[in-house]
Amino acid sequence: MNQTCDHKMIIACSALKSQLDKILDNLDHKVTVKYLEAGLHLRPQLLQKELSRTIKSASKNSQDIKVVYGKCCPDIDEVCNRYGARRTKIENCYELYLGDRYSSLIQEEPGTYFLDAFLATNFTELVIKQLAMDRNPKLKSMFFSHYKRLVYIDITGAGLTAEAKFVAEFLELPVKPITVDPQRLQLCLNKIL
């Protein structure tokens, strides 16, 4: 479901919906938000096509388009620039939550798999089934054997969820939970709003 309003437009990944809606509900100015399906990340060319179509359509009604995505598809900055949209300057969505800690965690262990509550909750649908690991279990090692640990990004402070534990067990990875400040996302949004 998209929020309705007058002039500003945000296009974002549906993986951010819960946190983004909380932030936008507390803003003084209204924005329209269009969420694209998180599953598009598994098909970057399709994500690029959908993002381009959505930005082009939005540009007919708004001169102020913000794109809350990392470098999730080819030529994302070119797509945004073509229609005058501004994108958050991040590598991926996890950097929205972790900031500079993201790079530190990668330097500490390049084989880090990042997981947040959204991905943990939807892991079976978005990862196992989409990558056909439910039909061919051998694919799991092909896709995930290079990972050495799982970093669980705890945005709510609730701790490690049952879903996150399931993913860690499925991937056979030790878990490093990290609690992050939910305001970090708001700081990134403030830079583009």
C-alpha positions in Angstrom: 0.0 0.0 0.0 1.4 3.4 -0.9 1.0 6.5 1.2 -0.7 9.4 -0.5 0.1 13.1 -0.5 1.0 16.1 -2.6 4.5 16.9 -3.9 7.5 14.8 -2.8 8.0 11.2 -4.0 10.1 8.5 -2.5 10.7 5.2 -4.3 12.1 2.5 -2.0 12.6 -1.2 -1.5 9.7 -2.9 0.3 12.3 -4.4 2.7 12.5 -0.9 4.2 8.8 -0.3 4.5 8.3 -0.9 8.2 11.1 1.4 9.3 10.6 4.0 6.6 6.9 4.3 7.3 7.6 5.0 11.0 10.0 7.8 10.1 7.8 9.3 7.4 4.8 9.4 9.8 6.7 11.7 12.0 7.7 14.2 9.3 6.1 17.6 9.0 5.9 17.4 5.3 4.0 14.8 3.3 5.5 12.5 0.7 4.2 9.8 -1.6 5.9 6.5 -1.2 6.1 3.8 -3.8 7.6 0.5 -2.6 9.1 -1.9 -5.1 9.1 -5.6 -4.4 12.2 -6.7 -2.4 12.4 -9.9 -4.5 13.5 -7.8 -7.5 17.0 -7.8 -6.0 17.5 -11.3 -7.2 17.0 -10.1 -10.8 19.0 -6.8 -11.0 18.1 -6.3 -14.7 14.4 -6.5 -13.8 14.9 -4.2 -10.8 16.6 -1.7 -13.1 13.7 -1.9 -15.6 11.0 -1.5 -12.9 12.9 1.3 -11.2 13.3 3.1 -14.5 9.6 2.7 -15.3 8.6 3.9 -11.8 10.9 7.0 -11.8 9.7 7.9 -15.3 6.1 7.6 -14.3 6.7 9.6 -11.1 8.6 12.3 -13.0 5.3 13.2 -14.8 3.7 14.3 -11.5 6.7 15.3 -9.3 9.9 17.2 -9.7 11.2 16.0 -6.3 11.9 12.3 -6.6 14.1 10.5 -4.0 15.3 6.9 -4.5 16.1 4.9 -1.3 18.2 2.2 -2.8 21.9 1.2 -2.7 23.7 0.1 -5.8 21.2 -2.7 -6.2 21.0 -2.8 -10.0 23.2 -1.9 -13.0 23.5 1.8 -13.8 21.1 2.9 -11.0 22.7 6.4 -10.8 22.3 6.8 -14.6 18.6 5.8 -14.3 18.1 8.3 -11.5 19.9 11.1 -13.3 18.0 10.6 -16.5 14.8 11.7 -14.7 16.3 14.0 -12.1 15.8 11.7 -9.1 18.2 11.8 -6.1 19.4 8.5 -4.7 20.8 7.7 -1.2 24.6 7.4 -1.6 25.0 4.0 -0.1 26.3 0.7 -1.4 23.3 -1.3 -0.1 20.4 -1.2 2.3 22.5 -2.6 5.2 24.7 0.5 5.0 21.6 2.6 5.8 21.4 0.9 9.2 25.1 0.4 9.9 26.8 3.5 8.4 30.6 3.2 8.6 30.2 0.0 10.7 29.3 -1.8 7.5 32.7 -1.3 6.0 34.4 -2.2 9.3 32.5 -5.4 9.5 33.4 -6.3 5.9 37.1 -5.5 6.6 36.9 -7.6 9.7 35.4 -10.6 7.9 34.9 -10.3 4.1 32.7 -13.4 4.2 29.9 -11.7 6.1 26.3 -12.4 5.3 24.1 -9.5 6.5 20.5 -10.2 7.7 17.8 -7.9 9.0 14.4 -8.7 10.4 12.7 -8.3 6.9 15.1 -10.8 5.2 15.0 -13.2 8.2 11.2 -13.3 8.1 11.1 -13.7 4.3 14.2 -15.8 3.8 12.4 -18.9 2.7 10.4 -17.1 0.0 13.0 -14.6 -1.1 16.1 -16.7 -0.9 15.5 -20.5 -0.6 12.6 -20.7 -3.1 13.8 -17.9 -5.5 17.2 -19.5 -5.7 15.6 -23.0 -6.1 17.4 -24.3 -3.0 14.2 -26.0 -1.9 14.3 -28.1 -5.1 18.1 -28.5 -5.3 19.8 -28.5 -1.9 23.3 -28.6 -3.5 22.8 -25.0 -4.6 23.1 -23.9 -1.0 26.8 -24.6 -0.9 27.2 -23.0 -4.3 25.6 -19.7 -3.2 26.7 -19.6 0.4 30.0 -21.6 1.0 32.1 -18.4 0.9 30.3 -16.9 3.9 32.0 -17.3 7.3 29.5 -15.5 9.6 26.1 -14.0 9.7 25.6 -10.5 11.1 22.1 -9.9 12.3 21.1 -6.3 12.2 18.7 -5.7 15.1 16.8 -2.5 14.5 14.1 -2.9 17.1 16.3 -4.0 20.1 14.3 -7.3 20.4 17.4 -9.4 20.0 18.0 -12.4 17.8 14.6 -13.6 16.5 13.6 -17.2 15.8 13.7 -16.4 12.1 17.2 -15.1 12.3 18.2 -18.3 14.2 16.6 -20.4 11.5 18.7 -18.6 8.8 21.9 -19.0 10.7 21.2 -22.7 11.2 20.2 -23.1 7.6 23.4 -21.4 6.4 25.4 -23.1 9.1 27.0 -19.8 10.2 27.8 -18.3 13.6 25.8 -15.3 14.4 27.0 -11.8 15.4 24.0 -9.8 16.5 24.4 -6.0 16.2 21.8 -3.6 17.7 21.6 -0.4 15.6 20.0 2.9 16.2 16.8 3.2 14.1 17.6 6.9 13.8 20.5 6.0 11.5 18.0 5.5 8.6 16.4 8.9 9.4 19.8 10.6 9.2 20.3 9.1 5.7 16.9 10.2 4.6 17.4 13.7 5.9 20.3 14.0 3.5 18.1 13.5 0.5 14.7 15.0 1.7 
